[in-house]
Amino acid sequence: MAKKKLGLEDLGGFVFSTNNDFDESEYVENEQEENLKPKDQRLEAHFSNKGRGGKTVTIVKGFVGPDEDLIALGKLLKKKCGVGGSTKDGEIIIQGDDREKVMQILQKEGYNVKRVGG
């Protein structure tokens, strides 16, 4: 399900201003996402089987950076683990309980990884 918008700040900014001297650039957030180096990132390797018909998956959370980098990292993990998976909502989902293998791969790539759960 899609995330519900709860307040005016979730709508994305100003719609109209009656002030002639209004400068929108003062209020608009910078659209570029922060891009941290791998050694500065704190990733978490989770195990889950909820909402998947009992099938287990490994979920990598905590990535900070552009979606293109997240997708590339997801492809690398899927290829090295030899399994399927997906990348969505800022998370990498790898089919099966491959936390140890995923953690080793991420550590070789220079990421700080923490095992979370079970």
N, C-alpha and C positions, 0 to 999 in steps of 0.2 A: 504494500500500500504506500501511497505517496505521503510525504510528511505534510501535516496540516499547518497552515499559517495561523498563528495565534494572535498577532498584534499588528499595529500599523508599521512597526519597524521591519516586519517580515515582508511587506509589500514592495520594498525596494527604493524608497527615497521620495523626493518631492514630486508632486504632480503639477502644482501651479503656485505662483507667487505674484502678489500684487505690488511688490517692491520693485521699483525701476532700477535700483542699484544692486539688485540681487545677483550674487555670483555663485552659481551652482557648484563650481569647482571646489569651493570651500567645504561643501557638505558631502560631496560624492566620495565614497571610499575608493581607494586605489584597487583596481580590478586584478592586478597581478597577485597571484598567490605566492606565499613565502616558499622559498626553495632552500631547504636545509641540506647540508652535506650528509652523506650516509652515516658518518661517525657521530653526528649531532642528533640523529633521529633515535627515538625510543619506541621500537616496535614491540607489539605483544602478539604471541602465538597462542590462539585460543582453540579449544576443541568443542564441537557442538554437534548435536543431532536433533535439535528442536526444529520443528516445522519442515522437516525433510523426509518424512515417512520412515524415520528410524535410521536413515543413512548418515554416516559420520562425515564431518568435514573439518578441515583446519582453516581457521580464519585469522588473517594477519590484519591487525588494527594499528592505528597510530601514525600512519604515513603522512608526512607534511610535504606538499609539493604539488606540481601540476598533474592533472589527470593523465597526461601522456606518459609521464614518468611512472605513475602507479600502474598503468596498463603494461608498460614495458617490463616492470618488475614482476607483475603477475604472469606474463608470458614466460619469463625466465624461470620462475618457480615451477610452472606447469611443465615446461620442457624438461627441466632437471629431475623432477619427481616422476615424470612419465605418466601423469594423470591429467584429468580435465579440471575445469574450474571456471571461475568468472571474476570480474572486477566490477564492483558497483558500490555506491554510497561510501566511497573512501575506504573500502575494505577489499582484501584479496581473499577469495574463497577457493580453497584447494580441496578436491574430493579425497576422502579418506583421512585417517588419523596419521598424518605424516609430519607431526610437529617437530620431531627430532631432526628429520631430514631438512625440513624448511628452515629450522633454526641454524643448522650448519651452513646451508647455502647463503642465508642472509648474513651470517657472521663472516663468511668468506668475502662477501661483497662489501663488508665494512660497516654493516648496521649493528646497532646494539639491540639485542632481542631478549625478551623475557618470556618465559613459559608461564601461562596463566591457566588455571583450572586443572582438574583431574590429573 
